[in-house]
Amino acid sequence: MAQDTQAIATGIGSWPGTDVAEALRVVVGELADLPYLPELPARGPGADLVGRAAARLVDLPVDLQPSGWRLVGRPGRDQARAAAFWREDLDRMAHAFEGRTGPLKIQLAGPYTLGACLWLPRGDRALSDPGARRDLVDSTAVALAELVAEVRRLVPGASPVVQLDEPALPAVLGGRLRSASGFGVLRAVPPAEVRDGLSAVLAAARAAGASTCVHCCADDVPVGLLQQAGAGAISLDTSVLRPGDWDSLAEAIEQGVRLWAGILPTRGELPGASAAATSLARTWREVGLSPERLREVVITPSCGLVGHGPDEARATLTRAVEVARVLTELSGE
C-alpha cells in the first residue's frame, strides 16, 4: 500500500449481525481511505475465522466436527456452506465498491493459526504434523493469490490489501497449544520454519498484486520474525506492548514496516480521540521515531468487533478515524 500523506483508519475483520450488505454500508460510510470486507461470524459455522479460511484452501477439504474443523478426504456440506458465505460476501463487496479506486482490504487466517485450529482426520491438531504444516502453507499461498485475483476482477480499480490473521502465532512458537488428549502440549514450531512459511504466503499475495499486513492480537507478537518474513505492515494491540516490544517495533518501522496500531479497546469505554493519539505520539517519540512518520500509521480497533452491538461497532470505526486525524496533526509538531 502506498504511503499516505496522513494517518488513516480501518477495521480488523469481524462485525456484529448477519446482514453483510448493511455491514458494508457502514464500512463504506465510515472508512473512506481503507475500507474492508467485514466478516460476520454470527451467521454460523463457516462464517467464522477458521471456517472461512479453511473453505478456501486448495486440495485440502474440511468438515465440521464437535471438536472443530477437520481435514478430510473430500468436501462436504459444511465446506459448501462456508463457500456460499464467500460467494455472497464477494458479490455484495462488488456492488458496494463498484467504481472504487484505491486500497480495499480483505482478511484470511494464516497457515499457523489454521494449523492450530484444524484437526487431522484421525489425530491431533494439523500443527503436530510437519507434512500437514507444509501443505497448509502451500494451500494458503494459492488460496490467497486466488482471492486477491478475484477481488481485482470484481473491483477492477481497487488496490487489494491482504491482512493475514495469525492470532495463534505466539502459542505456536511458544509450544503452548494443548494436544488432543488435553494432558500435553504440542512441540513449538521452529521460528525459521514459521518465518519461511509466512514468507511464502506473503510473497504469493504480493505476486498477485496485493500489499500485505499480518495481524496478531495476542501478547508477545513476534515482530522481528514478521519483519523477516516480509510483512509490509504489522497489526497488533498496542495496549499489551512492553518497552522492549516497542524497541523491536521501532526497529521494524525504521526498516520500512508500517504500524497498524490497535489503540481502541474492544471491551470497555472508548478513549477520547485526543487522549489516544497523544499517548501513541508520546511513546513514538520516546522510542526515537520521527514524528513525521506518524502519518504512516493506520489506526484500528485492537481486534474484531463481533462482540459489540451495531451502534457500538460503528462508533468504534468513527473514533478510529478521529484518532487518525488527530495523529496527523501531532505529526507536524
MARKEDO-166694 format. One line per 3 residues: their letters; for each residue x, y, z of N, C-alpha, C. Coordinates in steps of 0.2 Angstrom, whole numbers. Atoms other than C-alpha are relative to their C-alpha. Example, Ala and Ser with C-alpha at 12.3 -4.5 7.8 and 13.67 -1.06 7.14 Angstrom:
<nodes>
as> 4/-6/0/62/-22/39/4/6/0 ~ -4/-6/-1/68/-5/36/-4/5/3;
</nodes>
This chain:
<nodes>
maq> 4/-6/0/0/0/0/4/6/0 ~ -4/-6/1/7/17/-5/0/4/7 ~ 0/-4/-6/12/29/9/-5/5/-1;
dtq> 5/-5/0/-2/41/13/4/7/3 ~ -3/-7/-2/1/60/17/-4/1/7 ~ 3/-1/-7/-10/57/33/-1/-7/3;
aia> 2/6/-3/-14/44/46/-7/-2/-2 ~ 7/2/2/-29/33/41/-2/-5/5 ~ 3/5/-4/-40/21/49/-4/-6/-3;
tgi> 4/5/3/-48/4/46/-2/-5/6 ~ 2/5/-5/-56/-11/55/4/-6/-1 ~ -4/6/0/-49/-28/59/-3/-6/-4;
gsw> 3/5/4/-62/-40/52/-7/-2/2 ~ 7/2/-2/-77/-47/62/-4/6/2 ~ 5/-5/-1/-93/-37/63/-6/-3/3;
pgt> 6/3/-3/-109/-40/73/-6/-1/-6 ~ 6/1/4/-125/-46/65/1/-5/-6 ~ 0/5/6/-129/-57/49/-1/3/-6;
dva> 2/-3/6/-133/-44/36/7/3/-3 ~ -6/-2/2/-117/-42/26/-1/7/-4 ~ 2/-6/3/-125/-28/15/0/6/4;
eal> 0/-6/-5/-128/-17/30/7/1/3 ~ -7/-1/-3/-111/-20/37/5/3/-5 ~ -4/-3/6/-103/-15/20/-2/7/0;
rvv> 2/-7/0/-114/1/20/3/4/5 ~ -3/-4/-5/-107/6/37/8/1/-1 ~ -7/-1/1/-89/2/32/1/5/-6;
vge> -1/-5/5/-91/12/16/-1/7/2 ~ 1/-6/-2/-98/26/25/5/3/5 ~ -5/-2/-5/-85/27/39/7/0/-2;
lad> -7/1/1/-69/21/31/2/2/-7 ~ -1/-2/7/-66/31/15/7/-2/-2 ~ -7/1/2/-47/28/15/2/-7/-1;
lpy> -2/7/0/-45/10/19/-6/-5/2 ~ 6/5/-2/-62/0/19/2/-7/-1 ~ -1/7/0/-63/-18/21/-6/-4/-1;
lpe> 6/4/0/-74/-33/18/-1/-3/7 ~ 1/3/-7/-81/-37/35/-2/-7/0 ~ 2/7/-1/-84/-55/42/-5/0/5;
lpa> 6/0/-5/-100/-59/51/-1/-7/3 ~ 0/7/-3/-97/-75/62/-7/-2/2 ~ 7/1/-3/-115/-73/69/-4/-4/-5;
rgp> 4/4/5/-121/-81/53/0/-8/1 ~ 0/7/-1/-115/-98/59/6/-3/-2 ~ -6/3/2/-102/-111/56/2/1/-8;
gad> -2/-1/7/-92/-107/40/1/8/-1 ~ -1/-7/1/-93/-88/43/5/2/6 ~ -5/-2/-5/-80/-89/57/7/0/-3;
lvg> -6/-1/3/-62/-85/55/3/-6/-3 ~ -3/6/2/-56/-103/54/-4/-3/-6 ~ 4/3/6/-70/-109/43/0/3/-6;
raa> -1/-4/6/-69/-95/31/6/-2/-4 ~ -6/1/3/-51/-98/28/1/-7/-3 ~ -1/7/2/-52/-117/28/-4/-2/-7;
arl> 4/1/5/-66/-116/15/4/2/-7 ~ -3/-2/6/-54/-108/3/7/-4/-2 ~ -6/4/1/-39/-120/5/-1/-4/-7;
vdl> 0/3/6/-34/-128/-11/2/-8/1 ~ -2/8/0/-34/-148/-12/0/-2/8 ~ 0/2/-7/-37/-148/7/-7/0/3;
pvd> 7/0/-2/-55/-152/10/-1/0/8 ~ 1/0/-8/-63/-149/28/-7/-2/1 ~ 7/0/-3/-79/-153/38/1/2/7;
lqp> 1/-3/-7/-85/-148/55/-2/-6/4 ~ 2/5/-6/-85/-160/70/-1/4/6 ~ 1/-3/-7/-89/-157/88/7/3/3;
sgw> -7/-2/-2/-70/-154/91/2/6/-4 ~ -2/-6/4/-69/-141/77/0/-2/-7 ~ -1/1/7/-65/-140/59/6/-5/-1;
rlv> -4/6/1/-56/-156/52/2/-1/-7 ~ -2/1/6/-46/-160/37/-3/-7/-2 ~ 4/6/2/-55/-174/27/2/-2/-7;
grp> -1/3/6/-54/-184/11/-3/4/-6 ~ 4/-4/5/-67/-174/1/-5/5/4 ~ 5/-6/-3/-78/-158/4/-7/-3/1;
grd> 7/2/-2/-95/-160/12/-4/7/1 ~ 5/-6/0/-110/-148/16/3/5/4 ~ -3/-5/-5/-100/-139/30/4/5/-5;
qar> -4/-4/4/-87/-133/17/-4/4/-5 ~ 4/-4/5/-101/-129/4/-4/6/3 ~ 3/-6/-3/-110/-118/17/5/6/0;
aaa> -5/-6/0/-94/-108/20/2/3/-7 ~ -1/-2/7/-91/-107/1/-6/5/-2 ~ 6/-4/1/-109/-100/0/1/7/3;
fwr> -1/-6/-4/-105/-87/13/5/5/-4 ~ -5/-3/4/-89/-82/2/-4/3/-6 ~ 3/-3/6/-100/-80/-14/-4/6/2;
edl> 4/-6/-2/-112/-69/-5/4/6/2 ~ -4/-6/-2/-99/-58/3/3/3/-6 ~ -4/-3/5/-89/-56/-13/-5/4/-5;
drm> 5/-3/4/-105/-52/-23/-2/7/3 ~ 2/-6/-4/-110/-39/-10/6/5/0 ~ -6/-4/0/-92/-32/-10/0/3/-7;
aha> 0/-2/7/-93/-30/-29/-5/6/-1 ~ 5/-5/1/-109/-20/-28/2/6/5 ~ -1/-6/-4/-104/-9/-13/6/4/-2;
feg> -6/-3/2/-87/-5/-20/1/2/-8 ~ 0/-1/7/-92/-3/-38/3/7/-2 ~ -3/-6/2/-81/10/-46/6/3/4;
rtg> -5/-3/-5/-69/12/-31/7/-1/-3 ~ -7/0/1/-51/16/-34/3/1/7 ~ -4/0/-7/-38/14/-20/0/-6/4;
plk> -1/6/-4/-35/2/-6/-7/-3/2 ~ 6/4/-2/-48/-12/-2/3/-6/4 ~ -3/5/-4/-44/-24/12/-4/-6/1;
iql> 3/6/-1/-48/-42/14/4/-4/5 ~ -4/3/-6/-43/-54/28/-1/-8/-1 ~ 0/8/0/-39/-73/29/5/-2/5;
agp> -4/3/-5/-32/-84/43/6/-3/-3 ~ -6/2/3/-14/-88/40/1/-8/2 ~ -1/7/-1/-7/-106/40/2/-3/6;
ytl> -2/2/-7/-1/-107/58/-6/0/4 ~ 6/0/-3/-17/-102/65/-5/-5/-2 ~ 4/6/2/-26/-114/54/3/-7/2;
gac> -3/6/-2/-13/-127/59/-2/-2/7 ~ 2/1/-7/-18/-124/77/-7/-2/1 ~ 7/1/-1/-36/-125/74/-3/-5/-4;
lwl> 3/5/4/-39/-138/61/3/-7/3 ~ -2/7/-3/-38/-157/66/1/-5/-6 ~ -1/5/4/-31/-171/57/-6/-5/0;
prg> 6/5/0/-43/-185/51/-1/-5/6 ~ 0/5/-6/-38/-197/65/6/2/4 ~ -6/-2/-4/-26/-187/76/-1/6/3;
dra> 0/-7/-4/-21/-171/84/-1/6/-5 ~ 0/-6/4/-20/-154/78/4/0/-6 ~ -5/1/6/-13/-152/60/7/3/1;
lsd> -7/-3/-2/1/-142/68/5/-5/2 ~ -5/5/-2/8/-158/75/3/-4/-5 ~ -3/4/6/12/-165/58/4/5/-5;
pga> -4/-4/5/26/-157/48/-2/0/-7 ~ 3/0/7/19/-163/32/-6/4/-1 ~ 6/-4/0/2/-155/36/2/7/0;
rrd> -2/-7/0/11/-139/40/2/3/-6 ~ -2/-2/7/19/-139/23/-6/1/-4 ~ 6/-1/4/3/-142/15/-4/6/1;
lvd> 4/-6/-2/-6/-128/24/3/6/-3 ~ -3/-6/3/7/-116/19/-1/1/-7 ~ 1/0/7/6/-121/1/-7/2/-2;
sta> 7/-1/2/-13/-121/0/-2/7/2 ~ 2/-7/-1/-15/-105/9/3/5/-5 ~ -4/-4/5/-2/-97/-3/-5/1/-6;
val> 4/0/6/-13/-102/-18/-7/3/1 ~ 6/-3/-2/-29/-98/-9/0/7/0 ~ -1/-7/-1/-23/-81/-5/1/4/-7;
ael> -1/-3/7/-17/-77/-23/-7/0/-4 ~ 7/0/4/-34/-83/-30/-5/5/3 ~ 4/-5/-2/-43/-72/-18/1/7/-2;
vae> -2/-7/2/-33/-57/-22/-2/1/-8 ~ 2/0/7/-36/-61/-41/-8/1/-1 ~ 7/-1/1/-55/-62/-38/-2/7/2;
vrr> 1/-7/-2/-55/-45/-29/1/4/-5 ~ -2/-5/6/-46/-37/-43/-5/-1/-6 ~ 4/1/5/-58/-45/-55/-7/4/1;
lvp> 7/-3/-2/-74/-39/-45/0/7/1 ~ -1/-7/-1/-67/-22/-41/6/2/-4 ~ -6/-1/4/-55/-18/-55/4/6/2;
gas> -4/-6/-1/-50/-1/-49/3/0/7 ~ -2/1/-7/-46/-7/-31/7/-2/0 ~ -7/3/-2/-28/-10/-24/-1/-4/6;
pvv> 1/5/-6/-30/-26/-13/5/1/5 ~ -4/1/-6/-23/-26/4/-2/-6/4 ~ 1/7/-3/-21/-43/12/2/1/7;
qld> -2/1/-7/-22/-45/31/0/-7/2 ~ 0/7/-2/-16/-62/36/-1/0/8 ~ 1/1/-7/-23/-66/53/3/-6/3;
epa> -3/6/-3/-12/-76/64/0/1/8 ~ 1/-1/-7/-19/-74/82/4/-6/4 ~ -2/5/-4/-12/-91/87/8/0/0;
lpa> -7/0/1/6/-87/82/5/-1/6 ~ -4/1/-6/14/-84/99/-1/-7/3 ~ 1/6/-3/6/-100/105/4/-6/-4;
vlg> -3/5/5/13/-110/90/8/1/1 ~ -8/0/-1/31/-103/93/2/-1/7 ~ -2/1/-7/30/-105/112/-2/-7/2;
grl> 1/7/-2/24/-123/112/-6/0/6 ~ 5/-1/-5/8/-118/122/-7/-3/-2 ~ 6/2/2/-5/-127/112/-1/-7/3;
rsa> 2/6/-3/-14/-142/121/-1/-5/-6 ~ 1/6/5/-13/-159/112/-8/-2/0 ~ 7/3/0/-29/-169/108/-2/-3/7;
sgf> 2/3/-7/-29/-178/125/-1/5/5 ~ 1/-6/-5/-28/-161/134/5/-1/6 ~ -5/1/-5/-14/-168/145/7/2/-2;
gvl> -7/-3/2/1/-162/135/-1/6/-5 ~ 0/-6/5/6/-148/123/4/-2/-6 ~ -3/2/6/12/-149/106/7/4/0;
rav> -7/-3/0/31/-145/102/-1/7/-4 ~ -1/-7/3/35/-127/97/2/-1/-7 ~ -3/0/7/37/-125/78/6/5/0;
ppa> -6/-4/1/54/-119/74/-1/7/-3 ~ 1/-6/3/55/-100/71/2/1/-7 ~ -2/-1/7/64/-102/55/-5/-3/-5;
evr> 6/3/4/50/-114/48/-6/5/0 ~ 5/-5/0/37/-101/53/2/6/-4 ~ -2/-5/4/47/-87/45/-1/-1/-7;
dgl> 0/2/7/49/-96/29/-7/-1/-3 ~ 7/1/3/31/-102/28/-4/7/-1 ~ 4/-7/1/24/-84/31/3/3/-6;
sav> -3/-3/5/36/-78/19/-2/-2/-7 ~ 3/2/6/30/-89/5/-7/2/-1 ~ 7/-2/0/12/-85/9/-1/8/-2;
laa> 0/-7/1/15/-66/9/3/2/-7 ~ -3/-1/7/26/-67/-7/-6/-2/-5 ~ 5/2/5/11/-76/-16/-5/6/0;
ara> 5/-6/0/-1/-61/-11/3/6/-4 ~ -3/-5/4/12/-49/-17/0/-1/-8 ~ 0/2/7/14/-58/-33/-7/1/-4;
aga> 7/-1/3/-5/-57/-36/-2/7/0 ~ 1/-7/1/-4/-39/-34/-3/4/6 ~ 2/-3/-6/-8/-35/-16/6/2/5;
stc> -5/-2/-5/1/-26/-2/-2/-4/7 ~ 1/5/-6/2/-36/15/0/3/7 ~ 0/-1/-7/-1/-35/33/-1/-6/4;
vhc> 1/6/-4/0/-48/47/-3/3/6 ~ 3/-2/-6/-12/-46/61/0/-5/6 ~ 0/5/-6/-10/-54/79/-2/4/6;
cad> 3/-4/-6/-20/-48/94/2/-3/6 ~ -2/3/-6/-11/-59/106/6/4/3 ~ -6/-2/-3/3/-55/118/6/-3/-4;
dvp> -6/2/2/21/-57/113/0/-1/-8 ~ 0/0/8/19/-53/94/7/-1/-2 ~ -7/0/2/35/-59/86/2/5/-6;
vgl> -1/-5/5/38/-43/77/6/-1/-4 ~ -6/1/5/56/-47/71/-1/-5/-5 ~ 2/5/4/50/-63/64/-4/2/-6;
lqq> 5/-2/6/36/-55/54/4/5/-4 ~ -4/-4/4/48/-42/48/4/-4/-5 ~ -4/4/4/60/-55/42/-4/-4/-6;
aga> 5/3/5/45/-64/33/-2/4/-5 ~ 2/-4/5/42/-49/23/-7/4/1 ~ 6/-3/-1/26/-42/31/1/8/-2;
gai> -1/-8/1/23/-24/24/-3/4/5 ~ 3/-3/-6/13/-20/40/-1/-5/5 ~ 1/4/-6/11/-27/57/-6/3/4;
sld> 6/-3/-3/-6/-25/65/0/-4/7 ~ -1/3/-6/-6/-28/84/-4/5/5 ~ 3/-4/-6/-14/-22/101/5/4/3;
tsv> -6/-4/-3/-3/-8/107/-1/0/7 ~ 0/-1/-8/-10/-9/125/4/-6/3 ~ -3/5/-3/-1/-25/128/8/0/-1;
lrp> -7/-1/1/16/-19/122/4/2/6 ~ -4/-2/-5/30/-18/134/6/4/-3 ~ -5/-4/3/45/-6/132/5/-4/-5;
gdw> -4/4/5/56/-20/124/-4/-1/-6 ~ 4/2/6/42/-24/112/0/7/-4 ~ 0/-7/4/41/-5/107/7/1/-4;
dsl> -6/-1/3/60/-6/104/1/-4/-7 ~ 0/5/6/58/-21/92/-5/3/-6 ~ 5/-3/4/43/-12/84/3/6/-4;
aea> -3/-6/3/53/4/81/5/-2/-5 ~ -5/3/5/67/-6/73/-3/-2/-7 ~ 3/3/6/55/-14/61/-3/6/-4;
ieq> 2/-6/3/47/3/57/5/4/-4 ~ -6/-4/4/64/11/53/2/-4/-6 ~ -2/4/6/66/-4/41/-6/0/-5;
gvr> 5/-1/5/50/1/32/-7/-4/1 ~ 6/3/-1/37/-9/40/-5/5/3 ~ 5/-5/-2/21/0/43/-4/-2/6;
lwa> 4/2/-6/12/0/60/-8/1/-1 ~ 8/0/0/-7/-4/61/-1/0/8 ~ 1/0/-7/-10/2/79/-7/-1/3;
gil> 6/2/-3/-24/-7/88/-1/4/7 ~ 0/-5/-6/-26/8/100/-7/0/3 ~ 7/0/-3/-45/6/103/-2/-6/3;
ptr> 1/6/-3/-50/-7/115/-7/-3/-2 ~ 6/3/2/-64/-19/110/-5/-2/6 ~ 4/1/-6/-70/-20/128/0/6/4;
gel> 0/-6/-4/-75/-6/140/-1/7/-4 ~ 1/-7/3/-76/13/136/5/2/-5 ~ -5/-2/5/-68/20/121/4/6/3;
pga> -3/-6/-2/-54/33/125/-2/6/-5 ~ 1/-6/4/-56/51/118/6/0/-6 ~ -4/0/6/-48/54/101/7/3/2;
saa> -6/-4/-2/-35/67/108/4/-4/4 ~ -4/4/-5/-30/56/123/3/-6/-4 ~ -3/5/3/-27/41/112/5/1/-5;
ats> -6/-2/5/-17/50/98/6/3/4 ~ -5/-3/-4/-7/59/111/4/-5/4 ~ -4/6/-3/-2/43/120/4/-3/-5;
lar> -4/3/5/3/35/105/6/4/-3 ~ -5/-4/2/13/50/99/6/1/5 ~ -5/0/-6/22/51/116/4/-6/0;
twr> -4/6/0/28/33/115/4/0/-6 ~ -4/0/6/33/35/97/6/4/0 ~ -6/-4/0/44/49/101/5/-3/5;
evg> -4/3/-5/51/40/117/5/-5/-3 ~ -4/5/3/57/26/106/5/2/-6 ~ -4/-3/5/66/38/94/-2/0/-7;
lsp> 3/-1/7/54/38/79/-1/7/-2 ~ 2/-7/2/52/53/69/-7/2/0 ~ 7/-2/0/36/62/72/-4/0/-7;
erl> 3/-1/6/33/65/54/-3/-7/-3 ~ 2/7/2/31/46/52/-6/-2/3 ~ 6/1/-2/16/46/62/-6/0/-5;
rev> 5/0/6/7/50/46/-1/-7/-3 ~ 0/7/4/11/32/40/-4/-5/4 ~ 4/5/-4/1/24/55/-7/-1/-2;
vit> 7/2/1/-15/15/52/-3/-1/7 ~ 3/1/-6/-27/16/67/-6/-5/-1 ~ 5/5/0/-38/1/71/-2/-1/7;
psc> 2/3/-6/-48/-7/85/6/-5/2 ~ -5/5/-2/-37/-19/95/-2/-7/-3 ~ 2/6/3/-47/-34/87/-6/1/-3;
glv> 6/-1/4/-63/-38/78/-6/3/5 ~ 6/-4/-3/-80/-30/83/-6/-5/1 ~ 6/4/-1/-91/-45/84/-4/0/6;
ghg> 3/-1/-6/-94/-43/102/-4/6/2 ~ 3/-6/-1/-101/-26/100/-7/0/-3 ~ 6/-2/3/-119/-20/96/2/4/-7;
pde> -2/-4/6/-120/-12/78/2/7/1 ~ -2/-7/-1/-120/6/85/7/0/3 ~ -7/0/-3/-105/2/96/5/-1/-5;
ara> -5/1/5/-96/-5/82/1/6/-5 ~ -1/-5/4/-99/9/71/3/6/3 ~ -3/-5/-4/-94/21/85/7/-1/0;
tlt> -7/2/-1/-78/12/86/4/2/-7 ~ -3/-2/7/-74/15/67/0/8/0 ~ 0/-7/0/-79/33/69/6/3/4;
rav> -5/-2/-5/-67/35/84/7/-1/-3 ~ -6/1/3/-53/27/74/2/5/-5 ~ -1/-6/5/-55/40/60/2/6/4;
eva> -1/-6/-4/-55/54/73/7/-1/3 ~ -7/1/-2/-39/47/81/5/1/-5 ~ -5/-1/6/-30/46/64/0/7/-2;
rvl> 0/-7/2/-35/64/61/4/4/5 ~ -4/-3/-5/-28/70/77/8/-2/0 ~ -7/3/0/-12/59/75/4/4/-6;
tel> -3/-4/6/-9/68/58/2/7/2 ~ -1/-7/-3/-10/85/67/6/0/4 ~ -6/0/-5/3/79/80/6/-1/-4;
sge> -6/2/3/15/73/67/3/6/-3 ~ -3/-6/2/18/91/62/3/4/6 ~ -3/-4/-6/23/97/80/7/-2/1;
</nodes>
